[in-house]
Amino acid sequence: MPNVSPSGPPMAASPLTVAVLEIDEYISGLGWDQPARLFALVDTAKLRVQEPGLAAQLGLDSSESTTAALTPIEQDELPPGTALDEFLATIAWPDAVIGCAMTVERLMLPPSAEASVPEGLSDAQLTKWVAKHPERQEVRMTVAVLRDGTRESAVRLRAKDTPSEVRTGAGLVPGLADALAATFEA
């Protein structure tokens, strides 16, 4: 898994990787203990042409040659009390949206601790058990998918909360990537 340099994404980063890292940086600036957030990903060049007012509002100067190829646009807050999978099942994107991304924070256990998970726990009981486990890690995951199936993720540990410690890779959070990809299935 490639690291992100403190000065930004790797020079050979794909547009999707750049967008994921941009979202991760934005959310990082808001601090931890954030709700899940959903973003539409749009083609920056098309946005400038088709929605110049919105492009200007987002600070996308048409003369700026270094503007990313994809622009993340944060969506409305997720409805409180709705399970993430249920919420994602209600999403339908317009054609102008070529991808989407989501950030979520979770508690995770290292693989070495997973074998000690008691069997037969309800979801609520499992959540409490993980929250009390001494090896738990707080993580923020930013996952993005494009309509064509391309995927990218960024994972940040709260214990190593610096840009140089963010890990990226297409297969880091496959379940969330699958759920996001399903929002494009008609």
TAPE-V313521 format. One record per pair of residues at least 4 apart in sequence whose C-alpha atoms are under 7 Angstrom apart, sorted by sequence separation. I is the first residue (numbers start at 1). J is the second residue. D is the distance in Angstrom with one decimal. If there is no record, write none. Layout:
# TAPE-V313521
I_J_D / I_J_D
This chain:
# TAPE-V313521
4_8_6.4 / 5_9_6.2 / 9_13_6.4 / 13_17_5.8 / 14_18_6.3 / 15_19_6.2 / 16_20_6.2 / 17_21_6.2 / 18_22_6.1 / 19_23_6.2 / 20_24_6.1 / 21_25_6.0 / 22_26_6.2 / 23_27_6.2 / 24_28_5.9 / 25_29_6.3 / 26_30_6.9 / 27_31_6.8 / 43_47_6.1 / 44_48_6.3 / 45_49_6.6 / 46_50_5.9 / 47_51_5.2 / 48_52_4.8 / 51_55_6.1 / 52_56_6.0 / 53_57_6.2 / 54_58_6.1 / 55_59_6.3 / 56_60_5.6 / 82_86_6.7 / 83_87_6.2 / 84_88_6.2 / 85_89_6.2 / 86_90_6.9 / 93_97_6.2 / 109_113_6.0 / 110_114_6.7 / 121_125_5.5 / 122_126_6.0 / 123_127_6.1 / 124_128_6.4 / 125_129_6.1 / 126_130_6.1 / 127_131_6.1 / 128_132_6.4 / 129_133_6.3 / 145_149_6.3 / 146_150_5.2 / 157_161_5.9 / 161_165_6.9 / 162_166_7.0 / 173_177_6.3 / 174_178_6.0 / 175_179_6.3 / 176_180_6.1 / 177_181_6.1 / 178_182_6.2 / 179_183_6.9 / 4_9_5.3 / 5_10_6.6 / 13_18_6.3 / 42_47_6.9 / 47_52_6.8 / 55_60_5.2 / 56_61_6.6 / 82_87_6.3 / 109_114_6.5 / 121_126_5.6 / 131_136_6.9 / 145_150_5.6 / 146_151_6.6 / 156_161_6.4 / 160_165_6.2 / 4_10_6.1 / 130_136_6.6 / 145_151_4.4 / 48_55_5.3 / 144_151_5.7 / 145_152_6.6 / 47_55_6.2 / 144_152_5.4 / 9_18_6.3 / 143_152_5.9 / 144_153_6.2 / 156_165_6.9 / 143_153_4.3 / 156_166_4.9 / 142_153_5.5 / 143_154_6.5 / 155_166_5.7 / 156_167_6.7 / 141_153_7.0 / 142_154_5.1 / 154_166_6.3 / 155_167_5.2 / 141_154_5.8 / 142_155_6.4 / 154_167_5.4 / 155_168_6.5 / 48_62_6.9 / 141_155_4.6 / 154_168_4.4 / 140_155_5.8 / 141_156_6.6 / 153_168_5.4 / 154_169_6.7 / 139_155_6.7 / 140_156_5.2 / 153_169_5.4 / 139_156_5.5 / 140_157_6.5 / 152_169_5.7 / 153_170_5.6 / 139_157_4.5 / 152_170_4.1 / 138_157_5.9 / 139_158_5.8 / 151_170_5.1 / 153_172_6.2 / 137_157_6.9 / 138_158_5.4 / 153_173_6.8 / 107_131_6.9 / 44_69_5.3 / 43_69_6.1 / 44_70_5.2 / 109_135_6.3 / 151_177_6.9 / 43_70_4.9 / 44_71_5.4 / 109_136_4.8 / 42_70_5.5 / 43_71_6.3 / 108_136_5.5 / 109_137_6.2 / 41_70_6.1 / 42_71_5.3 / 107_136_6.2 / 108_137_5.2 / 41_71_5.5 / 42_72_6.6 / 107_137_5.5 / 108_138_6.4 / 41_72_4.6 / 107_138_4.6 / 40_72_5.6 / 41_73_6.3 / 106_138_5.9 / 107_139_6.2 / 145_177_6.4 / 149_181_7.0 / 39_72_5.7 / 40_73_5.1 / 106_139_5.5 / 144_177_6.7 / 39_73_5.2 / 40_74_6.5 / 105_139_5.6 / 106_140_6.5 / 143_177_6.2 / 39_74_4.3 / 40_75_6.9 / 105_140_4.3 / 145_180_6.6 / 38_74_6.0 / 39_75_5.4 / 104_140_5.7 / 105_141_6.2 / 145_181_6.0 / 38_75_5.6 / 103_140_6.8 / 104_141_5.4 / 147_184_6.3 / 103_141_5.4 / 104_142_6.7 / 103_142_4.3 / 37_77_6.7 / 102_142_5.6 / 103_143_6.5 / 101_142_6.9 / 102_143_5.5 / 101_143_5.4 / 102_144_6.5 / 101_144_4.0 / 100_144_5.6 / 101_145_6.5 / 100_145_5.7 / 99_145_5.5 / 100_146_6.6 / 99_146_3.9 / 98_146_5.7 / 99_147_5.6 / 98_147_5.6 / 19_70_6.2 / 19_71_6.9 / 15_68_6.7 / 19_72_6.7 / 15_69_5.7 / 42_96_6.5 / 15_70_6.3 / 42_97_5.0 / 43_98_7.0 / 41_97_5.8 / 42_98_5.5 / 40_97_6.1 / 41_98_5.9 / 42_99_6.8 / 41_99_4.7 / 40_99_6.2 / 41_100_5.0 / 40_100_4.5 / 39_100_5.5 / 40_101_6.5 / 39_101_5.0 / 38_101_5.9 / 39_102_6.0 / 38_102_4.5 / 37_102_5.5 / 38_103_6.7 / 36_102_6.9 / 37_103_5.3 / 36_103_5.4 / 37_104_6.9 / 36_104_4.5 / 35_104_6.9 / 100_180_7.0 / 88_179_6.8 / 92_183_6.0 / 93_184_6.7 / 88_180_7.0 / 91_183_5.6 / 92_184_6.8 / 85_179_7.0 / 89_183_6.6 / 88_183_6.6 / 24_142_6.3 / 20_142_6.4 / 20_143_6.9 / 20_144_6.5 / 20_153_6.6 / 21_154_6.7 / 20_154_6.5 / 17_152_6.1 / 16_152_6.6 / 6_163_5.7 / 6_164_5.2 / 4_163_6.4 / 5_164_5.3 / 4_164_5.1 / 3_164_6.1 / 3_165_6.5 / 4_166_6.2 / 3_166_6.2 / 3_167_5.6 / 2_167_6.3 / 3_168_6.9 / 1_167_6.1 / 2_168_6.0 / 1_168_5.9 / 1_169_6.0
